[in-house]
Amino acid sequence: MSCAQTDHTFPPEFRNRAVAILDAAYKPYHLQLFSGVQHGFALRCDLNKPYEREWSLAVVRGVVMGALTYDRLLQGAEPQGHC
């Protein structure tokens, strides 16, 4: 989950509940919480503002790495990297 600090569609209480549900079910998840941005920042950021641009790129990196990790888990491979 890549979440904005300010998000009217997925406020903190919903985000926290989603994490609690995943924890209770022992499901893998990854949570990124970006401060100082609002819902939609990853797609509608102002690329002339370094802060917004870097957070947007961080979302893309997180989504790609999450997808690759999930794919390896589905294939039965152990995730690689350092904990």
N, CA and C of each residue as an Amber inpcrd file, in Angstrom:
protein
   249
   0.8480000  -1.1680000   0.0000000   0.0000000   0.0000000   0.0000000
   0.8930000   1.2290000   0.0000000   0.6730000   2.1060000  -0.9220000
   1.3690000   3.3860000  -0.9790000   0.3500000   4.4620000  -0.6290000
   0.4940000   5.0440000   0.5460000  -0.5440000   5.9160000   1.0830000
  -0.0440000   7.3420000   1.2850000  -0.9510000   8.2760000   1.0410000
  -0.6780000   9.6910000   1.2790000  -1.0790000  10.0390000   2.7100000
  -0.3760000  10.9870000   3.2810000  -0.7040000  11.4330000   4.6360000
  -2.1460000  11.9510000   4.6950000  -2.5400000  12.7120000   3.6860000
  -3.8970000  13.2510000   3.6170000  -4.6370000  12.5310000   2.5000000
  -5.6480000  11.7440000   2.8810000  -6.3660000  10.9600000   1.8850000
  -7.8160000  10.8000000   2.3140000  -8.7060000  11.4950000   1.6370000
 -10.1220000  11.4160000   1.9700000 -10.7430000  10.0830000   1.5740000
 -10.1000000   9.3320000   0.6790000 -10.6490000   8.0480000   0.2470000
 -10.1210000   6.8770000   1.0780000  -9.0160000   7.0810000   1.7680000
  -8.4110000   6.0230000   2.5910000  -7.7820000   6.6670000   3.8270000
  -8.6310000   7.1840000   4.7310000  -8.1350000   7.8990000   5.9040000
  -7.3910000   6.9630000   6.8670000  -6.6570000   7.5370000   7.8270000
  -5.8420000   6.7220000   8.7370000  -6.5940000   5.5710000   9.4110000
  -7.8360000   5.7990000   9.8210000  -8.5680000   4.7170000  10.4940000
  -8.8250000   3.5420000   9.5510000  -9.0520000   3.8070000   8.2650000
  -9.2180000   2.7270000   7.2990000  -7.8850000   2.0400000   7.0240000
  -6.8420000   2.8430000   6.8790000  -5.4990000   2.2970000   6.6440000
  -5.0940000   1.3940000   7.7970000  -5.3010000   1.8610000   9.0230000
  -4.9420000   1.0610000  10.2030000  -5.7630000  -0.2230000  10.2780000
  -7.0240000  -0.1350000   9.9070000  -7.8820000  -1.3190000   9.9100000
  -7.4070000  -2.3190000   8.8560000  -7.0110000  -1.8380000   7.6920000
  -6.5050000  -2.7270000   6.6440000  -5.2620000  -3.4680000   7.1250000
  -4.3640000  -2.7610000   7.7790000  -3.1530000  -3.3990000   8.3140000
  -3.5220000  -4.4280000   9.3780000  -4.4650000  -4.1000000  10.2440000
  -4.8920000  -5.0330000  11.2860000  -5.4840000  -6.3050000  10.6800000
  -6.2730000  -6.1650000   9.6230000  -6.8620000  -7.3290000   8.9550000
  -5.7710000  -8.2050000   8.3390000  -4.8130000  -7.5780000   7.6740000
  -3.7150000  -8.3400000   7.0820000  -2.8740000  -9.0310000   8.1510000
  -2.6050000  -8.3280000   9.2370000  -1.8520000  -8.9260000  10.3460000
  -2.5870000 -10.1230000  10.9340000  -3.8750000  -9.9580000  11.1880000
  -4.6630000 -11.0290000  11.7990000  -4.7160000 -12.2720000  10.9170000
  -4.6820000 -12.0550000   9.6120000  -4.7320000 -13.1740000   8.6630000
  -3.3400000 -13.6760000   8.2850000  -2.2980000 -13.0980000   8.8910000
  -0.9050000 -13.4720000   8.5930000  -0.5920000 -13.3360000   7.1010000
  -1.1050000 -12.2890000   6.4880000  -0.8670000 -12.0310000   5.0730000
   0.3050000 -11.0750000   4.9010000   1.1110000 -11.2760000   3.8810000
   2.2260000 -10.3480000   3.6420000   1.7000000  -9.0170000   3.0970000
   2.3370000  -7.9520000   3.5040000   1.9870000  -6.6340000   2.9730000
   3.1810000  -5.7100000   3.1330000   3.1250000  -4.6250000   2.3960000
   4.1420000  -3.5790000   2.4870000   3.3870000  -2.2610000   2.5220000
   3.7080000  -1.4220000   3.4880000   3.0300000  -0.1420000   3.6390000
   4.0340000   0.9840000   3.4820000   3.7380000   1.8900000   2.5560000
   4.5060000   3.1140000   2.3960000   3.5700000   4.2530000   2.7570000
   3.9930000   5.1160000   3.6720000   3.1820000   6.2630000   4.0610000
   4.0030000   7.5150000   3.7890000   3.5020000   8.3600000   2.9050000
   4.2330000   9.5420000   2.4700000   3.6680000  10.7890000   3.1260000
   4.5170000  11.4920000   3.8580000   4.0800000  12.7000000   4.5580000
   4.0480000  13.8940000   3.6200000   3.1910000  14.8410000   3.9660000
   3.1510000  16.0970000   3.2360000   2.5280000  16.0490000   1.8620000
   1.8280000  14.9510000   1.5440000   1.1900000  14.8410000   0.2370000
  -0.2680000  14.4100000   0.4030000  -1.0490000  14.6030000  -0.6510000
  -2.4600000  14.2490000  -0.6410000  -2.7410000  13.1180000  -1.6160000
  -3.9300000  12.5440000  -1.4720000  -4.3850000  11.4710000  -2.3640000
  -4.1290000  11.8530000  -3.8270000  -3.5700000  10.9200000  -4.5780000
  -3.3030000  11.1470000  -5.9920000  -1.9420000  11.7420000  -6.2940000
  -1.1290000  11.9630000  -5.2590000   0.1630000  12.6270000  -5.4730000
   1.0730000  11.8670000  -6.4230000   0.9920000  10.5490000  -6.4380000
   1.9160000   9.7620000  -7.2680000   1.6630000   9.9720000  -8.7590000
   0.4150000  10.2050000  -9.1180000   0.0780000  10.4000000 -10.5320000
  -0.0330000  11.8620000 -10.9300000  -0.3710000  12.7120000  -9.9600000
  -0.6250000  14.1160000 -10.2890000   0.3770000  15.0600000  -9.6330000
   1.5600000  14.5810000  -9.3620000   2.5400000  15.4370000  -8.7030000
   3.0410000  16.5290000  -9.6550000   3.5810000  17.5720000  -9.0700000
   4.2260000  18.6350000  -9.8420000   5.6850000  18.2350000 -10.0090000
   6.0540000  17.8000000 -11.1930000   7.4120000  17.3050000 -11.4320000
   8.4750000  18.3880000 -11.2610000   8.0750000  19.6490000 -11.1980000
   9.0230000  20.7350000 -10.9570000   9.3520000  20.8980000  -9.4730000
   8.6170000  20.1860000  -8.6120000   8.8760000  20.2320000  -7.1750000
   9.6030000  18.9510000  -6.7760000  10.8820000  19.0720000  -6.4100000
  11.6790000  17.8690000  -6.1150000  11.0440000  16.9470000  -5.0720000
  10.4360000  17.5090000  -4.0250000   9.8290000  16.6930000  -2.9740000
   8.7310000  15.8030000  -3.5550000   7.8270000  16.4030000  -4.3190000
   6.7350000  15.6380000  -4.9150000   7.2550000  14.6400000  -5.9430000
   8.2060000  15.0560000  -6.7470000   8.7540000  14.1730000  -7.7800000
   9.4080000  12.9400000  -7.1430000  10.2080000  13.1440000  -6.1050000
  10.9010000  12.0170000  -5.4630000   9.9220000  11.0640000  -4.7890000
   8.8860000  11.5990000  -4.1440000   7.8980000  10.7130000  -3.5230000
   7.1470000   9.9310000  -4.5850000   6.8340000  10.5720000  -5.6950000
   6.1540000   9.8770000  -6.7810000   7.0120000   8.7250000  -7.3100000
   8.2880000   8.9740000  -7.4960000   9.2090000   7.9200000  -7.9510000
   9.3390000   6.8100000  -6.9170000   9.2830000   7.1620000  -5.6390000
   9.3590000   6.1560000  -4.5780000   8.1530000   5.2120000  -4.6390000
   7.0010000   5.7580000  -4.9690000   5.8070000   4.9180000  -5.1230000
   6.0200000   3.9250000  -6.2590000   6.4940000   4.4080000  -7.3810000
   6.7220000   3.5300000  -8.5340000   7.7090000   2.4270000  -8.1650000
   8.8170000   2.8090000  -7.5190000   9.8080000   1.7990000  -7.1120000
   9.1810000   0.7730000  -6.1730000   8.4030000   1.2350000  -5.2110000
   7.7690000   0.3310000  -4.2510000   6.7860000  -0.6210000  -4.9010000
   6.0020000  -0.1150000  -5.8350000   5.0250000  -0.9620000  -6.5260000
   5.7360000  -2.0110000  -7.3690000   6.7630000  -1.6170000  -8.0850000
   7.5020000  -2.5700000  -8.9230000   8.1770000  -3.6310000  -8.0620000
   8.8520000  -3.2080000  -7.0060000   9.5310000  -4.1870000  -6.1480000
   8.5250000  -5.0880000  -5.4420000   7.4000000  -4.5370000  -5.0370000
   6.3600000  -5.3480000  -4.4120000   5.8130000  -6.3970000  -5.3600000
   5.5760000  -6.0080000  -6.6020000   5.0710000  -6.9460000  -7.5940000
   6.0830000  -8.0600000  -7.8580000   7.3510000  -7.7050000  -7.9580000
   8.3840000  -8.7190000  -8.1920000   8.4900000  -9.6700000  -7.0070000
   8.4360000  -9.1350000  -5.8130000   8.5040000  -9.9700000  -4.6090000
   7.3040000 -10.8900000  -4.5280000   6.1080000 -10.3500000  -4.7680000
   4.8870000 -11.1520000  -4.7210000   4.9460000 -12.2660000  -5.7540000
   5.4440000 -11.9610000  -6.9450000   5.5720000 -12.9700000  -7.9890000
   6.4960000 -14.0970000  -7.5450000   7.6260000 -13.7420000  -6.9170000
   8.5510000 -14.7790000  -6.4200000   7.8840000 -15.6220000  -5.3380000
   7.1070000 -14.9780000  -4.4650000   6.4190000 -15.7220000  -3.4100000
   5.4030000 -16.6930000  -4.0050000   4.6950000 -16.2710000  -5.0400000
   3.7270000 -17.1560000  -5.6840000   4.4060000 -18.3600000  -6.3190000
   5.6300000 -18.1700000  -6.7630000   6.3730000 -19.2570000  -7.3980000
   7.0910000 -20.1200000  -6.3700000   6.9630000 -19.7770000  -5.0940000
   7.5680000 -20.5750000  -4.0340000   8.9970000 -20.2180000  -3.7190000
   9.5200000 -19.1600000  -4.2970000  10.8990000 -18.7470000  -4.0350000
  10.9470000 -17.8850000  -2.7750000  12.0190000 -17.9690000  -2.0810000
  12.2260000 -17.1010000  -0.9230000  12.5890000 -15.7020000  -1.3860000
  12.0480000 -14.6580000  -0.7410000  12.4550000 -13.2960000  -1.0950000
  13.9430000 -13.1270000  -0.8870000  14.5860000 -12.3490000  -1.7570000
  16.0060000 -12.0990000  -1.6350000  16.2370000 -10.7110000  -1.0950000
  17.3660000 -10.5160000  -0.4660000  17.6810000  -9.2050000   0.0830000
  17.9630000  -9.2970000   1.5590000  18.1780000  -8.1650000   2.1460000
  18.5110000  -8.1050000   3.5640000  17.2880000  -7.6760000   4.3620000
  17.1580000  -8.2190000   5.5450000  16.0520000  -7.8350000   6.4310000
  16.4740000  -6.6840000   7.3100000
